[in-house]
């Protein structure tokens, strides 16, 4: 994400100093820990759709925040990215992708301090542009295209599909970017895909991957 440090710092301000069960953090003797759980698409769905593992791992954040006095917070965020070669005008190109991101909800004394909870999907799309632009060039002309519903982890989730333009192998391409965000088991999950507009079957594949999501995982 492009602003994870800002997200963590903003979420930790103020309410953390008043939280129960965080004496070490309040006194400054310990950092406050937030750890996300892994989120992954099922292996069977990856095999069915043809997507392959591209990159995954933890990102460890250590941040100093001000809550009247300076205190330390530590957090672990998880992301996994998958990609697929597709045929575009007779050429095979890695032009379809899927990413699953898990961010700690940062719930303190019953209140979630993660400011991503206050963002709509368009704003969160900006937060995960690094994952998307790692597969494409810079995104431009981003606009909302449609909204669908997909059953994920036992509930119907709203999926916003955005349209955008990018350049791939020197050619301009219009993309579809389906994205959903929701809280599950104390984590904020962000699921996002990307595929060329001319390949609508990949939209179906992205839905298959979303439906297969498993969380929390060790």
MDTraj code that builds the backbone (N, CA, C; nanometers):
import mdtraj as md
import numpy as np

residues = "UNK UNK UNK UNK UNK UNK UNK UNK UNK UNK UNK UNK UNK UNK UNK UNK UNK UNK UNK UNK UNK UNK UNK UNK UNK UNK UNK UNK UNK UNK UNK UNK UNK UNK UNK UNK UNK UNK UNK UNK UNK UNK UNK UNK UNK UNK UNK UNK UNK UNK UNK UNK UNK UNK UNK UNK UNK UNK UNK UNK UNK UNK UNK UNK UNK UNK UNK UNK UNK UNK UNK UNK UNK UNK UNK UNK UNK UNK UNK UNK UNK UNK UNK UNK UNK UNK UNK UNK UNK UNK UNK UNK UNK UNK UNK UNK UNK UNK UNK UNK UNK UNK UNK UNK UNK UNK UNK UNK UNK UNK UNK UNK UNK UNK UNK UNK UNK UNK UNK UNK UNK UNK UNK UNK UNK UNK UNK UNK UNK UNK UNK UNK UNK UNK UNK UNK UNK UNK UNK UNK UNK UNK UNK UNK UNK UNK UNK UNK UNK UNK UNK UNK UNK UNK UNK UNK UNK UNK UNK UNK UNK UNK UNK UNK UNK UNK UNK UNK UNK UNK UNK UNK UNK UNK UNK UNK UNK UNK UNK UNK UNK UNK UNK UNK UNK UNK UNK UNK UNK UNK UNK UNK UNK UNK UNK UNK UNK UNK UNK UNK UNK UNK UNK UNK UNK UNK UNK UNK UNK UNK UNK UNK UNK UNK UNK UNK UNK UNK".split()
xyz = np.array([
    [0.0829, -0.1190, 0.0000],
    [0.0000, 0.0000, 0.0000],
    [0.0867, 0.1245, 0.0000],
    [0.0305, 0.2279, -0.0468],
    [0.1121, 0.3467, -0.0626],
    [0.1240, 0.4280, 0.0656],
    [0.0292, 0.4118, 0.1636],
    [0.0331, 0.4974, 0.2814],
    [0.0164, 0.4164, 0.4097],
    [0.0789, 0.3001, 0.4169],
    [0.0604, 0.2164, 0.5343],
    [0.1103, 0.2837, 0.6616],
    [0.2254, 0.3494, 0.6522],
    [0.2774, 0.4143, 0.7726],
    [0.1814, 0.5222, 0.8213],
    [0.1270, 0.5990, 0.7285],
    [0.0314, 0.7022, 0.7671],
    [-0.0939, 0.6401, 0.8264],
    [-0.1386, 0.5284, 0.7696],
    [-0.2565, 0.4596, 0.8203],
    [-0.2348, 0.4158, 0.9637],
    [-0.1207, 0.3541, 0.9902],
    [-0.0950, 0.3034, 1.1237],
    [-0.0802, 0.4162, 1.2244],
    [-0.0104, 0.5206, 1.1848],
    [0.0091, 0.6320, 1.2766],
    [-0.1225, 0.6987, 1.3098],
    [-0.2043, 0.7235, 1.2086],
    [-0.3324, 0.7890, 1.2315],
    [-0.4226, 0.7037, 1.3185],
    [-0.4214, 0.5727, 1.2961],
    [-0.5089, 0.4847, 1.3708],
    [-0.4697, 0.4722, 1.5165],
    [-0.3437, 0.4953, 1.5481],
    [-0.2971, 0.4761, 1.6846],
    [-0.3114, 0.6002, 1.7709],
    [-0.3399, 0.7130, 1.7125],
    [-0.3406, 0.8388, 1.7860],
    [-0.4611, 0.8474, 1.8789],
    [-0.4418, 0.9013, 1.9968],
    [-0.5515, 0.9385, 2.0846],
    [-0.6087, 0.8242, 2.1644],
    [-0.6920, 0.7425, 2.1028],
    [-0.7671, 0.6409, 2.1762],
    [-0.6769, 0.5358, 2.2381],
    [-0.5595, 0.5119, 2.1816],
    [-0.4724, 0.4068, 2.2320],
    [-0.4309, 0.4332, 2.3764],
    [-0.4037, 0.5564, 2.4091],
    [-0.3572, 0.5880, 2.5437],
    [-0.4638, 0.5592, 2.6481],
    [-0.5918, 0.5552, 2.6074],
    [-0.7015, 0.5337, 2.6997],
    [-0.7467, 0.3891, 2.7021],
    [-0.6861, 0.3034, 2.6229],
    [-0.7358, 0.1671, 2.6079],
    [-0.7017, 0.0826, 2.7293],
    [-0.7901, -0.0154, 2.7547],
    [-0.7642, -0.1078, 2.8643],
    [-0.6746, -0.2203, 2.8166],
    [-0.5993, -0.2798, 2.9082],
    [-0.5154, -0.3929, 2.8730],
    [-0.3893, -0.3563, 2.7995],
    [-0.3507, -0.2307, 2.7973],
    [-0.2315, -0.1868, 2.7238],
    [-0.1394, -0.1095, 2.8168],
    [-0.1228, -0.1592, 2.9401],
    [-0.0466, -0.0843, 3.0396],
    [0.0960, -0.0609, 2.9942],
    [0.1596, -0.1645, 2.9353],
    [0.2968, -0.1480, 2.8896],
    [0.3094, -0.0402, 2.7850],
    [0.2087, -0.0308, 2.6982],
    [0.2091, 0.0738, 2.5967],
    [0.1909, 0.2110, 2.6604],
    [0.0978, 0.2209, 2.7563],
    [0.0708, 0.3494, 2.8214],
    [0.1935, 0.3987, 2.8965],
    [0.2642, 0.3076, 2.9634],
    [0.3822, 0.3494, 3.0399],
    [0.5048, 0.3675, 2.9521],
    [0.4990, 0.3172, 2.8291],
    [0.6117, 0.3305, 2.7381],
    [0.7111, 0.2167, 2.7456],
    [0.6819, 0.1138, 2.8277],
    [0.7755, 0.0020, 2.8425],
    [0.7617, -0.1011, 2.7314],
    [0.6493, -0.1011, 2.6590],
    [0.6261, -0.1981, 2.5528],
    [0.5609, -0.1299, 2.4331],
    [0.5871, -0.1862, 2.3163],
    [0.5144, -0.1420, 2.1969],
    [0.3793, -0.2121, 2.1923],
    [0.2820, -0.1474, 2.1325],
    [0.1517, -0.2088, 2.1109],
    [0.1571, -0.2866, 1.9803],
    [0.1168, -0.4146, 1.9850],
    [0.1304, -0.5040, 1.8702],
    [-0.0039, -0.5240, 1.8000],
    [-0.0021, -0.5141, 1.6667],
    [-0.1169, -0.5482, 1.5833],
    [-0.0680, -0.6458, 1.4767],
    [-0.1304, -0.7630, 1.4682],
    [-0.0881, -0.8639, 1.3711],
    [-0.2080, -0.9129, 1.2914],
    [-0.1997, -0.9006, 1.1603],
    [-0.3033, -0.9544, 1.0731],
    [-0.2844, -1.1047, 1.0579],
    [-0.3899, -1.1727, 1.0153],
    [-0.3813, -1.3135, 0.9777],
    [-0.3732, -1.3242, 0.8263],
    [-0.3144, -1.4329, 0.7791],
    [-0.3040, -1.4538, 0.6348],
    [-0.4420, -1.4663, 0.5709],
    [-0.4524, -1.4195, 0.4479],
    [-0.5708, -1.4398, 0.3650],
    [-0.5224, -1.4887, 0.2287],
    [-0.5821, -1.5986, 0.1800],
    [-0.5364, -1.6604, 0.0556],
    [-0.6543, -1.7177, -0.0223],
    [-0.6465, -1.7173, -0.1541],
    [-0.7434, -1.7929, -0.2335],
    [-0.7127, -1.9417, -0.2221],
    [-0.8152, -2.0243, -0.2372],
    [-0.7958, -2.1685, -0.2272],
    [-0.7131, -2.2201, -0.3443],
    [-0.6318, -2.3217, -0.3173],
    [-0.5489, -2.3807, -0.4230],
    [-0.6338, -2.4307, -0.5391],
    [-0.7497, -2.4894, -0.5083],
    [-0.8360, -2.5417, -0.6143],
    [-0.8842, -2.4305, -0.7063],
    [-0.9124, -2.3129, -0.6490],
    [-0.9571, -2.1998, -0.7308],
    [-0.8440, -2.1478, -0.8183],
    [-0.7231, -2.1458, -0.7655],
    [-0.6081, -2.1033, -0.8459],
    [-0.5878, -2.1976, -0.9638],
    [-0.6009, -2.3264, -0.9375],
    [-0.5847, -2.4238, -1.0456],
    [-0.6955, -2.4086, -1.1498],
    [-0.8182, -2.3871, -1.1034],
    [-0.9317, -2.3727, -1.1948],
    [-0.9180, -2.2501, -1.2842],
    [-0.8691, -2.1401, -1.2286],
    [-0.8653, -2.0137, -1.3018],
    [-0.7339, -1.9890, -1.3743],
    [-0.6301, -2.0652, -1.3410],
    [-0.5021, -2.0488, -1.4088],
    [-0.4131, -1.9402, -1.3525],
    [-0.4466, -1.8862, -1.2348],
    [-0.3623, -1.7835, -1.1736],
    [-0.2488, -1.8488, -1.0956],
    [-0.1324, -1.7858, -1.1001],
    [-0.0145, -1.8397, -1.0338],
    [0.0419, -1.7397, -0.9338],
    [0.1025, -1.7949, -0.8298],
    [0.1615, -1.7106, -0.7257],
    [0.2693, -1.6205, -0.7848],
    [0.2593, -1.4924, -0.7544],
    [0.3576, -1.3948, -0.8021],
    [0.4452, -1.3449, -0.6872],
    [0.3814, -1.3110, -0.5756],
    [0.4573, -1.2596, -0.4612],
    [0.3662, -1.2623, -0.3391],
    [0.4239, -1.2827, -0.2222],
    [0.3468, -1.2751, -0.0981],
    [0.4422, -1.2563, 0.0179],
    [0.3883, -1.2063, 0.1287],
    [0.4722, -1.1911, 0.2461],
    [0.4158, -1.0926, 0.3458],
    [0.4857, -1.0836, 0.4555],
    [0.4491, -0.9916, 0.5626],
    [0.5236, -0.8603, 0.5454],
    [0.4573, -0.7548, 0.5833],
    [0.5249, -0.6260, 0.5940],
    [0.5175, -0.5819, 0.7390],
    [0.6318, -0.5657, 0.7992],
    [0.6411, -0.5287, 0.9398],
    [0.6575, -0.3785, 0.9499],
    [0.5693, -0.3171, 1.0256],
    [0.5724, -0.1725, 1.0434],
    [0.6065, -0.1413, 1.1887],
    [0.7032, -0.0545, 1.2098],
    [0.7348, -0.0035, 1.3428],
    [0.7251, 0.1477, 1.3364],
    [0.6378, 0.2021, 1.4186],
    [0.6057, 0.3441, 1.4063],
    [0.6019, 0.4099, 1.5432],
    [0.6530, 0.5304, 1.5500],
    [0.6393, 0.6122, 1.6698],
    [0.5193, 0.7034, 1.6526],
    [0.4293, 0.7005, 1.7511],
    [0.3102, 0.7847, 1.7446],
    [0.3054, 0.8738, 1.8681],
    [0.2314, 0.9803, 1.8563],
    [0.2168, 1.0732, 1.9674],
    [0.0770, 1.0602, 2.0266],
    [0.0698, 1.0217, 2.1543],
    [-0.0575, 1.0143, 2.2262],
    [-0.0433, 1.0968, 2.3548],
    [-0.0022, 1.2207, 2.3362],
    [0.0361, 1.3042, 2.4487],
    [0.1846, 1.2924, 2.4749],
    [0.2352, 1.1693, 2.4711],
    [0.3782, 1.1400, 2.4726],
    [0.4053, 1.0438, 2.3579],
    [0.5325, 1.0288, 2.3203],
    [0.5651, 0.9387, 2.2102],
    [0.5623, 0.7936, 2.2568],
    [0.4991, 0.7087, 2.1750],
    [0.4920, 0.5662, 2.2025],
    [0.5154, 0.4885, 2.0734],
    [0.5528, 0.3599, 2.0881],
    [0.5810, 0.2744, 1.9730],
    [0.4635, 0.1813, 1.9454],
    [0.4309, 0.1639, 1.8170],
    [0.3393, 0.0584, 1.7769],
    [0.4076, -0.0269, 1.6710],
    [0.3797, -0.1564, 1.6751],
    [0.4297, -0.2509, 1.5761],
    [0.3095, -0.3187, 1.5115],
    [0.3172, -0.3434, 1.3828],
    [0.2067, -0.4096, 1.3138],
    [0.2601, -0.4958, 1.2008],
    [0.1898, -0.6055, 1.1760],
    [0.2222, -0.6941, 1.0644],
    [0.1051, -0.6964, 0.9676],
    [0.1328, -0.6670, 0.8405],
    [0.0319, -0.6687, 0.7356],
    [0.0684, -0.7780, 0.6358],
    [-0.0320, -0.8431, 0.5791],
    [-0.0097, -0.9539, 0.4866],
    [-0.0625, -0.9177, 0.3488],
    [0.0115, -0.9543, 0.2455],
    [-0.0434, -0.9417, 0.1103],
    [0.0081, -1.0549, 0.0234],
    [-0.0776, -1.0987, -0.0669],
    [-0.0438, -1.2049, -0.1614],
    [-0.0934, -1.1632, -0.2991],
    [-0.0077, -1.1768, -0.3993],
    [-0.0394, -1.1327, -0.5352],
    [-0.0247, -1.2507, -0.6310],
    [-0.1212, -1.2623, -0.7219],
    [-0.1222, -1.3691, -0.8219],
    [-0.1384, -1.3071, -0.9604],
    [-0.0845, -1.3738, -1.0606],
    [-0.0927, -1.3203, -1.1962],
    [-0.1221, -1.4322, -1.2950],
    [-0.1584, -1.3918, -1.4169],
    [-0.1938, -1.4894, -1.5201],
    [-0.1573, -1.4350, -1.6566],
    [-0.0986, -1.5194, -1.7383],
    [-0.0751, -1.4838, -1.8778],
    [-0.2036, -1.5045, -1.9573],
    [-0.2402, -1.4038, -2.0359],
    [-0.3595, -1.4125, -2.1197],
    [-0.3218, -1.3750, -2.2622],
    [-0.4060, -1.4122, -2.3552],
    [-0.3803, -1.3838, -2.4966],
    [-0.4477, -1.2531, -2.5357],
    [-0.3673, -1.1581, -2.5830],
    [-0.4175, -1.0288, -2.6287],
    [-0.3670, -1.0063, -2.7700],
    [-0.4600, -1.0026, -2.8638],
    [-0.4257, -0.9840, -3.0052],
    [-0.3172, -1.0833, -3.0489],
    [-0.3353, -1.2079, -3.0061],
    [-0.2454, -1.3145, -3.0481],
    [-0.1152, -1.3243, -2.9726],
    [-0.0947, -1.2365, -2.8742],
    [0.0288, -1.2397, -2.7962],
    [-0.0019, -1.2738, -2.6508],
    [0.0842, -1.3560, -2.5902],
    [0.0684, -1.3921, -2.4500],
    [0.1334, -1.2851, -2.3626],
    [0.0531, -1.2292, -2.2718],
    [0.1034, -1.1251, -2.1830],
    [0.0492, -1.1483, -2.0424],
    [0.1309, -1.1138, -1.9435],
    [0.0880, -1.1242, -1.8042],
    [0.0027, -1.0017, -1.7723],
    [-0.1256, -1.0113, -1.8034],
    [-0.2116, -0.8932, -1.7990],
    [-0.3331, -0.9104, -1.7093],
    [-0.3371, -1.0167, -1.6297],
    [-0.4452, -1.0349, -1.5329],
    [-0.3831, -1.0605, -1.3965],
    [-0.4429, -1.0043, -1.2909],
    [-0.3847, -1.0174, -1.1583],
    [-0.4940, -1.0236, -1.0522],
    [-0.4543, -1.0743, -0.9364],
    [-0.5430, -1.0794, -0.8203],
    [-0.4575, -1.0621, -0.6960],
    [-0.5054, -0.9820, -0.6016],
    [-0.4315, -0.9595, -0.4771],
    [-0.5255, -0.9704, -0.3583],
    [-0.4745, -1.0281, -0.2506],
    [-0.5472, -1.0376, -0.1246],
    [-0.4612, -0.9745, -0.0157],
    [-0.5174, -0.8773, 0.0538],
    [-0.4440, -0.8013, 0.1549],
    [-0.5192, -0.8103, 0.2870],
    [-0.4461, -0.8286, 0.3947],
    [-0.5044, -0.8337, 0.5286],
    [-0.4356, -0.7302, 0.6167],
    [-0.5159, -0.6408, 0.6734],
    [-0.4648, -0.5314, 0.7566],
    [-0.5263, -0.5443, 0.8957],
    [-0.4478, -0.5361, 1.0025],
    [-0.5062, -0.5452, 1.1365],
    [-0.6149, -0.4405, 1.1564],
    [-0.7247, -0.4826, 1.2190],
    [-0.8351, -0.3888, 1.2416],
    [-0.7994, -0.2830, 1.3450],
    [-0.7009, -0.3104, 1.4295],
    [-0.6559, -0.2167, 1.5330],
    [-0.7710, -0.1747, 1.6227],
    [-0.8379, -0.2743, 1.6784],
    [-0.9503, -0.2469, 1.7682],
    [-0.8995, -0.2255, 1.9094],
    [-0.9332, -0.1126, 1.9654],
    [-0.8893, -0.0759, 2.0997],
    [-1.0112, -0.0418, 2.1833],
    [-1.0285, -0.1156, 2.2949],
    [-1.1405, -0.0921, 2.3855],
    [-1.2734, -0.0910, 2.3102],
    [-1.2870, -0.1841, 2.2149],
    [-1.4118, -0.1980, 2.1410],
    [-1.4291, -0.1039, 2.0249],
    [-1.3309, -0.0209, 1.9985],
    [-1.3401, 0.0766, 1.8890],
    [-1.2288, 0.0516, 1.7885],
    [-1.2661, 0.0388, 1.6611],
    [-1.1674, 0.0171, 1.5563],
    [-1.0999, 0.1484, 1.5209],
    [-0.9681, 0.1505, 1.5292],
    [-0.8917, 0.2719, 1.5038],
    [-0.8319, 0.2768, 1.3636],
    [-0.8573, 0.1750, 1.2838],
    [-0.8016, 0.1716, 1.1482],
    [-0.8787, 0.2683, 1.0586],
    [-0.8168, 0.3767, 1.0122],
    [-0.8885, 0.4755, 0.9311],
    [-0.9328, 0.4227, 0.7957],
    [-0.8794, 0.3070, 0.7515],
    [-0.9287, 0.2492, 0.6267],
    [-1.0765, 0.2154, 0.6365],
    [-1.1247, 0.1912, 0.7594],
    [-1.2663, 0.1613, 0.7769],
    [-1.3546, 0.2773, 0.7339],
    [-1.3007, 0.3972, 0.7348],
    [-1.3783, 0.5157, 0.6975],
    [-1.3658, 0.5499, 0.5497],
    [-1.2884, 0.4717, 0.4745],
    [-1.2694, 0.4985, 0.3320],
    [-1.3683, 0.4184, 0.2491],
    [-1.4124, 0.4756, 0.1377],
    [-1.4912, 0.3978, 0.0437],
    [-1.3967, 0.3211, -0.0482],
    [-1.4544, 0.2354, -0.1330],
    [-1.3694, 0.1496, -0.2158],
    [-1.2849, 0.2275, -0.3155],
    [-1.3332, 0.3410, -0.3604],
    [-1.2529, 0.4230, -0.4520],
    [-1.1275, 0.4734, -0.3822],
    [-1.1415, 0.5149, -0.2572],
    [-1.0247, 0.5619, -0.1825],
    [-0.9294, 0.4466, -0.1512],
    [-0.9850, 0.3307, -0.1181],
    [-0.8995, 0.2156, -0.0893],
    [-0.8272, 0.1695, -0.2149],
    [-0.8909, 0.1844, -0.3316],
    [-0.8221, 0.1507, -0.4563],
    [-0.6919, 0.2293, -0.4685],
    [-0.6938, 0.3554, -0.4288],
    [-0.5703, 0.4342, -0.4311],
    [-0.4662, 0.3766, -0.3356],
    [-0.5125, 0.3189, -0.2226],
    [-0.4197, 0.2633, -0.1248],
    [-0.3496, 0.1376, -0.1756],
    [-0.4143, 0.0635, -0.2667],
    [-0.3556, -0.0628, -0.3137],
    [-0.3029, -0.0514, -0.4564],
    [-0.2835, 0.0691, -0.5028],
    [-0.2372, 0.0867, -0.6410],
    [-0.0994, 0.0259, -0.6650],
    [-0.0169, 0.0194, -0.5614],
    [0.1156, -0.0418, -0.5785],
    [0.1037, -0.1865, -0.6241],
    [0.0097, -0.2613, -0.5629],
    [-0.0088, -0.4003, -0.6028],
    [-0.0560, -0.4106, -0.7469],
    [-0.1432, -0.3193, -0.7884],
    [-0.1978, -0.3239, -0.9244],
    [-0.0945, -0.2761, -1.0250],
    [-0.0315, -0.1633, -0.9968],
    [0.0631, -0.1057, -1.0919],
    [0.1915, -0.1873, -1.1012],
    [0.2114, -0.2812, -1.0071],
    [0.3229, -0.3730, -1.0215],
    [0.3055, -0.4673, -1.1388],
    [0.1800, -0.4864, -1.1816],
    [0.1510, -0.5714, -1.2972],
    [0.1296, -0.4907, -1.4243],
    [0.0861, -0.3671, -1.4091],
    [0.0613, -0.2807, -1.5239],
    [0.1487, -0.1562, -1.5109],
    [0.1291, -0.0637, -1.6040],
    [0.1899, 0.0671, -1.5887],
    [0.1032, 0.1530, -1.4977],
    [0.1287, 0.2806, -1.4969],
    [0.0515, 0.3728, -1.4147],
    [-0.0944, 0.3750, -1.4589],
    [-0.1848, 0.3724, -1.3608],
    [-0.3274, 0.3780, -1.3909],
    [-0.3708, 0.5220, -1.4130],
    [-0.4664, 0.5422, -1.5024],
    [-0.5216, 0.6754, -1.5263],
    [-0.6688, 0.6630, -1.5651],
    [-0.7383, 0.7751, -1.5585],
    [-0.8804, 0.7811, -1.5948],
    [-0.9602, 0.6755, -1.5181],
    [-0.9379, 0.6674, -1.3878],
    [-1.0086, 0.5694, -1.3049],
    [-1.1512, 0.6182, -1.2792],
    [-1.2481, 0.5295, -1.2986],
    [-1.3884, 0.5652, -1.2794],
    [-1.4668, 0.4411, -1.2388],
    [-1.5777, 0.4639, -1.1692],
    [-1.6615, 0.3521, -1.1268],
    [-1.7396, 0.2994, -1.2459],
    [-1.7426, 0.1664, -1.2594],
    [-1.8093, 0.1033, -1.3735],
    [-1.9396, 0.0355, -1.3332],
    [-1.9353, -0.0486, -1.2317],
    [-2.0563, -0.1173, -1.1873],
    [-2.0337, -0.1762, -1.0493],
    [-2.1426, -0.2247, -0.9898],
    [-2.1344, -0.2910, -0.8594],
    [-2.2020, -0.4270, -0.8693],
    [-2.1359, -0.5277, -0.8153],
    [-2.1906, -0.6622, -0.8130],
    [-2.1868, -0.7147, -0.6696],
    [-2.2405, -0.8327, -0.6503],
    [-2.2404, -0.8969, -0.5188],
    [-2.1793, -1.0355, -0.5334],
    [-2.0853, -1.0677, -0.4449],
    [-2.0184, -1.1975, -0.4458],
    [-2.0239, -1.2551, -0.3047],
    [-2.0520, -1.3842, -0.2943],
    [-2.0549, -1.4514, -0.1643],
    [-1.9126, -1.4881, -0.1228],
    [-1.8674, -1.4288, -0.0122],
    [-1.7305, -1.4507, 0.0360],
    [-1.7342, -1.4738, 0.1862],
    [-1.6731, -1.5804, 0.2315],
    [-1.6627, -1.6114, 0.3741],
    [-1.7987, -1.6059, 0.4435],
    [-1.8977, -1.6666, 0.3784],
    [-2.0281, -1.6841, 0.4404],
    [-2.1212, -1.5660, 0.4352],
    [-2.0885, -1.4630, 0.3585],
    [-2.1759, -1.3458, 0.3497],
    [-2.1681, -1.2853, 0.2103],
    [-2.2749, -1.2156, 0.1709],
    [-2.2741, -1.1435, 0.0440],
    [-2.1943, -1.0144, 0.0597],
    [-2.0982, -0.9925, -0.0284],
    [-2.0117, -0.8738, -0.0220],
    [-2.0299, -0.7905, -0.1483],
    [-2.0392, -0.6610, -0.1316],
    [-2.0463, -0.5705, -0.2466],
    [-1.9089, -0.5579, -0.3105],
    [-1.9051, -0.5742, -0.4410],
    [-1.7807, -0.5616, -0.5169],
    [-1.7962, -0.4461, -0.6144],
    [-1.7149, -0.3443, -0.5987],
    [-1.7143, -0.2324, -0.6927],
    [-1.6156, -0.2625, -0.8040],
    [-1.6625, -0.2494, -0.9271],
    [-1.5763, -0.2708, -1.0432],
    [-1.5426, -0.1345, -1.1019],
    [-1.4134, -0.1032, -1.1067],
    [-1.3668, 0.0233, -1.1611],
    [-1.3090, 0.0016, -1.3005],
    [-1.3188, 0.1035, -1.3821],
    [-1.2541, 0.1042, -1.5135],
    [-1.1337, 0.1967, -1.5057],
    [-1.0296, 0.1625, -1.5786],
    [-0.9091, 0.2461, -1.5815],
    [-0.8333, 0.2187, -1.7101],
    [-0.7431, 0.3084, -1.7418],
    [-0.6556, 0.2898, -1.8577],
    [-0.5118, 0.2772, -1.8102],
    [-0.4343, 0.1999, -1.8863],
    [-0.2928, 0.1832, -1.8565],
    [-0.2203, 0.1522, -1.9861],
    [-0.0898, 0.1375, -1.9774],
    [-0.0097, 0.0970, -2.0932],
    [0.0573, -0.0358, -2.0612],
    [0.0511, -0.1281, -2.1555],
    [0.1145, -0.2580, -2.1410],
    [0.1855, -0.2913, -2.2705],
    [0.3164, -0.3150, -2.2595],
    [0.3974, -0.3429, -2.3785],
    [0.3821, -0.2324, -2.4838],
    [0.3733, -0.1068, -2.4356],
    [0.3665, 0.0070, -2.5263],
    [0.2307, 0.0343, -2.5863],
    [0.1302, -0.0466, -2.5508],
    [-0.0039, -0.0290, -2.6053],
    [-0.0999, 0.0142, -2.4948],
    [-0.1889, 0.1097, -2.5283],
    [-0.2900, 0.1502, -2.4310],
    [-0.3931, 0.0391, -2.4152],
    [-0.4358, 0.0183, -2.2912],
    [-0.5305, -0.0881, -2.2621],
    [-0.6310, -0.0386, -2.1589],
    [-0.7571, -0.0762, -2.1767],
    [-0.8581, -0.0456, -2.0756],
    [-0.8748, -0.1660, -1.9853],
    [-0.8761, -0.1396, -1.8548],
    [-0.8836, -0.2445, -1.7542],
    [-1.0160, -0.2414, -1.6800],
    [-1.0478, -0.3546, -1.6207],
    [-1.1527, -0.3638, -1.5204],
    [-1.0859, -0.4039, -1.3895],
    [-1.1234, -0.3351, -1.2808],
    [-1.0599, -0.3549, -1.1503],
    [-1.1672, -0.3820, -1.0450],
    [-1.2063, -0.5080, -1.0240],
    [-1.3026, -0.5393, -0.9180],
    [-1.2366, -0.5349, -0.7806],
    [-1.3059, -0.4743, -0.6840],
    [-1.2480, -0.4569, -0.5508],
    [-1.3566, -0.4682, -0.4455],
    [-1.3264, -0.5409, -0.3392],
    [-1.4153, -0.5466, -0.2238],
    [-1.3339, -0.5348, -0.0968],
    [-1.3929, -0.4741, 0.0051],
    [-1.3283, -0.4618, 0.1359],
    [-1.4317, -0.4917, 0.2434],
    [-1.3889, -0.5621, 0.3463],
    [-1.4788, -0.5916, 0.4583],
    [-1.3950, -0.6404, 0.5759],
    [-1.4537, -0.6331, 0.6939],
    [-1.3863, -0.6789, 0.8145],
    [-1.4258, -0.8232, 0.8423],
    [-1.3257, -0.9054, 0.8738],
    [-1.3507, -1.0463, 0.9057],
    [-1.2494, -1.0922, 1.0096],
    [-1.2999, -1.1422, 1.1214],
    [-1.2129, -1.1970, 1.2266],
    [-1.1010, -1.0995, 1.2642],
    [-1.1392, -0.9766, 1.2943],
    [-1.0466, -0.8744, 1.3454],
    [-0.9474, -0.8204, 1.2431],
    [-0.9649, -0.8523, 1.1166],
    [-0.8802, -0.7955, 1.0112],
    [-0.9672, -0.7258, 0.9074],
    [-0.9118, -0.6224, 0.8470],
    [-0.9741, -0.5615, 0.7303],
    [-0.9153, -0.6292, 0.6076],
    [-1.0000, -0.6936, 0.5280],
    [-0.9552, -0.7630, 0.4075],
    [-0.9820, -0.6775, 0.2851],
    [-0.8841, -0.6722, 0.1975],
    [-0.8961, -0.6025, 0.0695],
    [-0.8662, -0.7041, -0.0400],
    [-0.9633, -0.7288, -0.1269],
    [-0.9475, -0.8209, -0.2397],
    [-0.9653, -0.7421, -0.3675],
    [-0.8675, -0.7501, -0.4560],
    [-0.8720, -0.6694, -0.5778],
    [-0.8167, -0.7497, -0.6944],
    [-0.8784, -0.7320, -0.8093],
    [-0.8304, -0.7968, -0.9308],
    [-0.8108, -0.6950, -1.0413],
    [-0.7487, -0.7385, -1.1484],
    [-0.7296, -0.6537, -1.2655],
    [-0.7224, -0.7399, -1.3899],
    [-0.7913, -0.6961, -1.4964],
    [-0.7882, -0.7721, -1.6217],
    [-0.8290, -0.6801, -1.7362],
    [-0.7893, -0.7119, -1.8587],
    [-0.8275, -0.6296, -1.9738],
    [-0.9784, -0.6341, -1.9981],
    [-1.0357, -0.5206, -2.0328],
    [-1.1798, -0.5126, -2.0591],
    [-1.2226, -0.6116, -2.1663],
    [-1.1362, -0.6390, -2.2630],
    [-1.1713, -0.7269, -2.3742],
    [-1.1717, -0.8747, -2.3350],
    [-1.1399, -0.9053, -2.2090],
    [-1.1386, -1.0441, -2.1625],
    [-1.2344, -1.0605, -2.0445],
    [-1.3657, -1.0504, -2.0692],
    [-1.4623, -1.0552, -1.9590],
    [-1.4611, -1.1865, -1.8816],
    [-1.4146, -1.2954, -1.9425],
    [-1.4070, -1.4222, -1.8697],
    [-1.3152, -1.4118, -1.7485],
    [-1.2173, -1.3216, -1.7549],
    [-1.1292, -1.3043, -1.6394],
    [-1.2038, -1.2412, -1.5226],
    [-1.3087, -1.1655, -1.5518],
    [-1.3922, -1.1137, -1.4437],
    [-1.4596, -1.2265, -1.3679],
    [-1.5034, -1.3282, -1.4411],
    [-1.5613, -1.4470, -1.3779],
    [-1.4558, -1.5181, -1.2939],
    [-1.3350, -1.5282, -1.3461],
    [-1.2271, -1.5931, -1.2713],
    [-1.1937, -1.5185, -1.1428],
    [-1.1953, -1.3862, -1.1485],
    [-1.1691, -1.3076, -1.0275],
    [-1.2761, -1.3358, -0.9229],
    [-1.4020, -1.3480, -0.9656],
    [-1.5091, -1.3809, -0.8718],
    [-1.4864, -1.5181, -0.8097],
    [-1.4402, -1.6141, -0.8894],
    [-1.4099, -1.7475, -0.8364],
    [-1.3026, -1.7384, -0.7281],
    [-1.1990, -1.6598, -0.7525],
    [-1.0928, -1.6433, -0.6530],
    [-1.1453, -1.5757, -0.5272],
    [-1.2272, -1.4724, -0.5443],
    [-1.2847, -1.4049, -0.4281],
    [-1.3709, -1.5001, -0.3461],
    [-1.4548, -1.5783, -0.4141],
    [-1.5432, -1.6717, -0.3443],
    [-1.4656, -1.7777, -0.2673],
    [-1.3451, -1.8077, -0.3125],
    [-1.2669, -1.9156, -0.2511],
    [-1.1823, -1.8709, -0.1331],
    [-1.1818, -1.7427, -0.1040],
    [-1.0900, -1.6868, -0.0041],
    [-1.1015, -1.7594, 0.1296],
    [-0.9844, -1.7858, 0.1885],
    [-0.9761, -1.8495, 0.3196],
    [-0.9077, -1.7548, 0.4180],
    [-0.9709, -1.7364, 0.5342],
    [-0.9195, -1.6452, 0.6368],
    [-0.9955, -1.6736, 0.7664],
    [-0.9286, -1.6726, 0.8812],
    [-0.7846, -1.6490, 0.9008],
    [-0.7042, -1.7775, 0.8829],
    [-0.5836, -1.7625, 0.8343],
    [-0.4909, -1.8733, 0.8175],
    [-0.3645, -1.8449, 0.8974],
    [-0.3014, -1.9505, 0.9435],
    [-0.1763, -1.9352, 1.0193],
    [-0.0614, -1.9063, 0.9237],
])
top = md.Topology()
chain = top.add_chain()
for i, resn in enumerate(residues, 1):
    res = top.add_residue(resn, chain, resSeq=i)
    for name in ("N", "CA", "C"):
        top.add_atom(name, md.element.get_by_symbol(name[0]), res)
traj = md.Trajectory(xyz[None], top)
